[in-house]
Amino acid sequence: MSNKSHSPADAPLVIAGVEYRSRLLVGTGKYRDLEETREATEASGAEIVTVAIRRSNIGQNPDEPSLLEVIPPDRYTILPNTAGCYTAEDAVRTCRLARELLDGHDLVKLEVLGDEKTLFPDVLQTLEAAETLIKEGFKVMVYTNDDLIIAKRFEQMGCVAVMPLAAPIGSGLGIRNPYNILSIVEELEVPVLVDAGVGTASDAAVAMELGCDGVLMNTAIAGAQQPVLMASAMKKAVEAGRQAWLAGRIPRKRFASASSPLSGTFF
Amino acid sequence: MNIILNGEPYELASGTTVSQLVERLGLAGKRLAIEIDREIVPRSAYGKICFRGGERVEIVHAIGGG
């Protein structure tokens, strides 16, 4: 993959000891078909791609192409999620099945939900699942609230990345509490990625300008009128936000500061 | 005899192995994972494990998700 648009000073994103050049992680849900999934994923430049684990369709056409044929694990880092799990037990079970499915690949996105309306995480169940998974050798990227104290706890437990929500999953509301995200970014050593709530490119840029190590999104791309175009926009937004953060923005001031010299005027 | 396959009763000849079931479903060579009574069955054991009836079997694969 091309590295041209990155500043040479930028370090790669490192998750569980593996280096990634892209700081945009994408999901594969809600696309019209597998071809659109493939094209949008490609356009996003993402290297880490989330998938869900579900029952195989028994008795249906087994020759239908499958997701992992268009998103091949030898090209992408597949990140199985525990979406839809409301208990630690179901989440752990899902991760064990995913590891078997992916030949021992043990990077997982843990999410344990607590409420169907908001899809907010059940933090207590998530803590319980993370503890079991880490003991079993999984590398856990954890979806959680934008709560610094809990984020620190997940880091101390050994999660390889902490992924606070920006707003409810699929809501597209953007970064609702930038100061909470900023506190988490400032206090944690492990990568912090905004997961959930991004609606458009500027939201992704804001996350990166806050100093996040990456952004994970699905609906903002798949639900756009033109998903492939939005995937490309998100790629640029994440890169632009990252570069702006590295560059260091000017402080906010209440009054103007002229850009042109005040000396040498002839009027 | 019957097993419960992905939540539905499924008729199998006694002594059928996991490999034979996978073959019969047309899923041989597909990327999948199998759980029998909540225990993961490693791929290497598919040929060695026979169904006795009544097992709860889950066969899963990866689909789109965020």
Interface residues (C-beta under 8 A of the other chain):
Chain A: G27 T28 G29 K30 Y31 T37 T50 V51 A52 I53 R54 R55 S56 I58 G59 P62 D63 S66 L67 L68 I78 P80 N81 A83 R93 R96 L97 A98 E100 L101 L102 I169 L216 M217 N218 T219
Chain B: L5 N6 G7 E8 Y10 L25 G26 L27 K30 R31 L32 A33 I34 E35 R38 I40 V41 P42 R43 E58 I59 V60 H61 A62 I63 G64 G65 G66
